[in-house]
């Protein structure tokens, strides 16, 4: 069995691969795989011509982030001890992969670890997706050291450490391959967005830890699948967040969390209409109707215990919007 596979998911990302894959190829010590979600651009021709040493797994259709990784990694099952899942729009730095794998080898109770994730557009800023480690509040709203809602901090070496986190970023994280398959991977029903947090919750239900290390650094472009201001992204985030809570939160108190989130997001949805952003307002309501349409696909968290979240904020929505606490250090 080999040590690690670096696995990149691609869908019509020829230009993105041309920009970012050279850094991965030149700075990585492990096998590189590209799982292709039935691209119709020149992605595969580019890989064959420019990077014949990169392994490619071709899928028959676009299964999204969750389904694409599930089907692609199933073909690698039993071949590697660790996987590093890496977005196609990430630039890496020397030894980034060795550091992540070494962290897992030295910490037996850590199931997954993410690096420091900075912005490829402004290398002095943290990236939206993961930043200096991900956390959840009591309503399962995600936030990061370095990013709360849409406020992003500059990297001033304030998160130069190793620490335990509530979730690791889907933009880049290393995890134990056997555990990924034991948990049956990501939830296909999510298609895209929130699936890595759902996986992290299921990992923590087993009593295992998740971590961040600043000793490995990558730079993420972001928005390669859906822009952060996209109504579709907002809809999927809301729908998948509710589904994630329904699956992983104790069934006895799910509806209490649902009502609290519903009130806050109803206010936000109405606010979008007043701001002249009706598409975003509609996306909020589509997220809720989408959840009820797919709720029957999931088993409620009847036997689940609520995971104790590690972050400092119980209600990050209130801290940010009503108390003006925009930095992690202010929570």
PyMOL commands that set and color helices and strands:
alter all, ss='L'
color gray80, all
select helices_A, chain A and resi 14-27+43-50+64-74+96-106+177-182+188-190+195-205+231-248+251-274+278-297+316-321+328-330
alter helices_A, ss='H'
color red, helices_A
select strands_A, chain A and resi 2-10+31-36+55-58+80-86+90-92+110-119+134-136+142-144+147-148+151-152+162-165+172-176+209-220
alter strands_A, ss='S'
color yellow, strands_A
deselect
rebuild
show_as cartoon
